[in-house]
């Protein structure tokens, strides 16, 4: 083979955008999708339908690939470990992915490595939650599921022992491991993307602010409007984590910036991530291209910004059910916006796409991106 | 259908890059490719194999599309006219494409419209060529085939009646219509891209210099290093042509800039074109995206430059047969270069891809792009 065969487990929008980034390299990304109408399956020429929870499907898929990488962290760790033991090349490795799959394990390990993490403790009883709350500033306290949460799922702010009991009961029903976490007096949330090769070479992207709404990232502002010292600290944390877990490809580190500038690690993702969509037009090399370069052990591309201000606004299905595919021409009338649709039908709360704008002034840029995103879901301001 | 079905006749690299540009719009570009290993067929999920010279294949393909557009001008005009008569929507129209298909017709019509074209005359005998040469500065004179030439094919510089006779004999064997054209005292060649909607709205790209080598474009330098008055004139010519022929989608106008600043129309292409590859990273909106927006009658995107200097170098197969797919990682070690491979095996003189670099200084940018292109074909300087 002149060209390596890269396979991505999962056929969502991250695989879709990675597929797009692979075309100029002459690399045909193979995709293991659950359904033929998954975002990446709609655009890819080399799609296998199968589940990431089925060892046989994973094995068959991996056999046709030189390198296997991931669109999500949902494949069971034991299956990934099995594939690796059978000689398949998984990048990132199951060991690195575990940090994204298990938040409690991540918190414990990162804490042990001296990385700044919020105060936290595993909890199984109301008494344990009460004790944790008492020791960490009182109610409300945060409860989280160690595994499986995203976009606000698996996270609860509890205001009383009664609310804690309800979450514990829900956790018990779902077989979840839960932990309590101190409420952070948030100034803002930021994220740092880093791309890394197997040998350890890496490139770090400028810090981006992630504006959350109901636990879901709604907006990215690059560069994040924070003190350069805080930004340098955040980038340094990302580098330390990437080396500590020996990640390959893109890793996203989501961080809390507490009032006063204290930076704490929130979550990590060991794959292209929603907090890096602005890099497609906003940086010299997109996160998707650098993910491919990283997992292929190729030289990484520049992460420099293409404009003084870059804003990405997620297009999230609204209550009116407006369809971005139908509203696309109207949105394109706004000057200089880059629209990315994921090939999904509209549904309230569903991520359907994103819009990126570049310019000299963050306020002006954000206004354009916001306006286009609102038009796309049929709810112009 | 929420999303219009766009079909492109021809499966080469232009269709491949248009396919890539269609993904963020949720538009799945359908491709009519001649072979399963054509550049676009390798990456597309919706490929029909068939010939652009087969009316049945064209008809079947067009039936599955809301809009049909083109990766080349090689489909016979009479077949396109037939499809249009049957009610299929062809953008550009066969009438507009004729200007790209027949150079002599183009010269005559443009001349009649008052557009600046080189002196020319249809020739069928040596006496006619001699008379033309005498009236237009003597030998050498240029002879061209009205149809079918590209990348230097179908163009001859003849230095004597004997050479003219040889070209006439070759033309007679091939059933070609030939014309003679005055040799232009070239300062440089430039190109102007314009994107246009059916209603006439259009956007013009900054003028780019096209550096030719053996009749093939080897390098693009944007903006072209020419007098702003000459550049404005070139852009105005492109606008006049686009309105005169009522083109839809991208049109490229290749122009001669003669010493003294006189601008003459050379050729036009009524589709995305090699002279616009720098727009992928070098402009806010790529030619491929604006081609789609134009043929879909959607608002057109900004053509503004992303950097003070943008250079694209074509990757053309060299004598050593070096394979860009194998040399890609080495080329990516050069900072800030964007490599696009077309999925083709190497062959001397074959266009295998291109490299674009952006920066503040054209010399520095060109050096990086040249170096990456040389590494790709295994012939580093």
HADDOCK unambig.tbl for C-alpha pairs under 7 A between the chains (distance, minus, plus):
assign (segid A and resid 2 and name CA) (segid B and resid 325 and name CA) 6.14 0.50 0.50
assign (segid A and resid 2 and name CA) (segid B and resid 326 and name CA) 5.66 0.50 0.50
assign (segid A and resid 3 and name CA) (segid B and resid 325 and name CA) 6.13 0.50 0.50
assign (segid A and resid 3 and name CA) (segid B and resid 326 and name CA) 6.91 0.50 0.50
assign (segid A and resid 20 and name CA) (segid B and resid 20 and name CA) 5.98 0.50 0.50
assign (segid A and resid 23 and name CA) (segid B and resid 43 and name CA) 6.91 0.50 0.50
assign (segid A and resid 24 and name CA) (segid B and resid 339 and name CA) 6.52 0.50 0.50
assign (segid A and resid 24 and name CA) (segid B and resid 340 and name CA) 4.16 0.50 0.50
assign (segid A and resid 24 and name CA) (segid B and resid 341 and name CA) 5.15 0.50 0.50
assign (segid A and resid 24 and name CA) (segid B and resid 342 and name CA) 6.99 0.50 0.50
assign (segid A and resid 25 and name CA) (segid B and resid 339 and name CA) 6.90 0.50 0.50
assign (segid A and resid 25 and name CA) (segid B and resid 340 and name CA) 6.03 0.50 0.50
assign (segid A and resid 25 and name CA) (segid B and resid 341 and name CA) 5.60 0.50 0.50
assign (segid A and resid 26 and name CA) (segid B and resid 341 and name CA) 5.58 0.50 0.50
assign (segid A and resid 26 and name CA) (segid B and resid 342 and name CA) 6.53 0.50 0.50
assign (segid A and resid 26 and name CA) (segid B and resid 343 and name CA) 5.20 0.50 0.50
assign (segid A and resid 28 and name CA) (segid B and resid 43 and name CA) 6.75 0.50 0.50
assign (segid A and resid 43 and name CA) (segid B and resid 23 and name CA) 6.90 0.50 0.50
assign (segid A and resid 43 and name CA) (segid B and resid 28 and name CA) 6.74 0.50 0.50
assign (segid A and resid 43 and name CA) (segid B and resid 44 and name CA) 6.83 0.50 0.50
assign (segid A and resid 43 and name CA) (segid B and resid 45 and name CA) 5.62 0.50 0.50
assign (segid A and resid 44 and name CA) (segid B and resid 43 and name CA) 6.83 0.50 0.50
assign (segid A and resid 44 and name CA) (segid B and resid 44 and name CA) 6.41 0.50 0.50
assign (segid A and resid 44 and name CA) (segid B and resid 45 and name CA) 5.33 0.50 0.50
assign (segid A and resid 45 and name CA) (segid B and resid 43 and name CA) 5.62 0.50 0.50
assign (segid A and resid 45 and name CA) (segid B and resid 44 and name CA) 5.35 0.50 0.50
assign (segid A and resid 45 and name CA) (segid B and resid 45 and name CA) 4.31 0.50 0.50
assign (segid A and resid 284 and name CA) (segid B and resid 336 and name CA) 6.74 0.50 0.50
assign (segid A and resid 298 and name CA) (segid B and resid 329 and name CA) 5.30 0.50 0.50
assign (segid A and resid 299 and name CA) (segid B and resid 329 and name CA) 6.47 0.50 0.50
assign (segid A and resid 299 and name CA) (segid B and resid 332 and name CA) 5.85 0.50 0.50
assign (segid A and resid 299 and name CA) (segid B and resid 333 and name CA) 5.27 0.50 0.50
assign (segid A and resid 301 and name CA) (segid B and resid 335 and name CA) 6.85 0.50 0.50
assign (segid A and resid 301 and name CA) (segid B and resid 336 and name CA) 6.53 0.50 0.50
assign (segid A and resid 302 and name CA) (segid B and resid 335 and name CA) 6.72 0.50 0.50
assign (segid A and resid 302 and name CA) (segid B and resid 336 and name CA) 5.93 0.50 0.50
assign (segid A and resid 325 and name CA) (segid B and resid 2 and name CA) 6.14 0.50 0.50
assign (segid A and resid 325 and name CA) (segid B and resid 3 and name CA) 6.14 0.50 0.50
assign (segid A and resid 326 and name CA) (segid B and resid 2 and name CA) 5.67 0.50 0.50
assign (segid A and resid 326 and name CA) (segid B and resid 3 and name CA) 6.94 0.50 0.50
assign (segid A and resid 329 and name CA) (segid B and resid 298 and name CA) 5.33 0.50 0.50
assign (segid A and resid 329 and name CA) (segid B and resid 299 and name CA) 6.47 0.50 0.50
assign (segid A and resid 332 and name CA) (segid B and resid 299 and name CA) 5.87 0.50 0.50
assign (segid A and resid 333 and name CA) (segid B and resid 299 and name CA) 5.27 0.50 0.50
assign (segid A and resid 335 and name CA) (segid B and resid 301 and name CA) 6.86 0.50 0.50
assign (segid A and resid 335 and name CA) (segid B and resid 302 and name CA) 6.73 0.50 0.50
assign (segid A and resid 336 and name CA) (segid B and resid 284 and name CA) 6.73 0.50 0.50
assign (segid A and resid 336 and name CA) (segid B and resid 301 and name CA) 6.53 0.50 0.50
assign (segid A and resid 336 and name CA) (segid B and resid 302 and name CA) 5.93 0.50 0.50
assign (segid A and resid 339 and name CA) (segid B and resid 24 and name CA) 6.52 0.50 0.50
assign (segid A and resid 339 and name CA) (segid B and resid 25 and name CA) 6.90 0.50 0.50
assign (segid A and resid 340 and name CA) (segid B and resid 24 and name CA) 4.16 0.50 0.50
assign (segid A and resid 340 and name CA) (segid B and resid 25 and name CA) 6.03 0.50 0.50
assign (segid A and resid 341 and name CA) (segid B and resid 24 and name CA) 5.15 0.50 0.50
assign (segid A and resid 341 and name CA) (segid B and resid 25 and name CA) 5.60 0.50 0.50
assign (segid A and resid 341 and name CA) (segid B and resid 26 and name CA) 5.60 0.50 0.50
assign (segid A and resid 342 and name CA) (segid B and resid 24 and name CA) 6.99 0.50 0.50
assign (segid A and resid 342 and name CA) (segid B and resid 26 and name CA) 6.54 0.50 0.50
assign (segid A and resid 343 and name CA) (segid B and resid 26 and name CA) 5.21 0.50 0.50
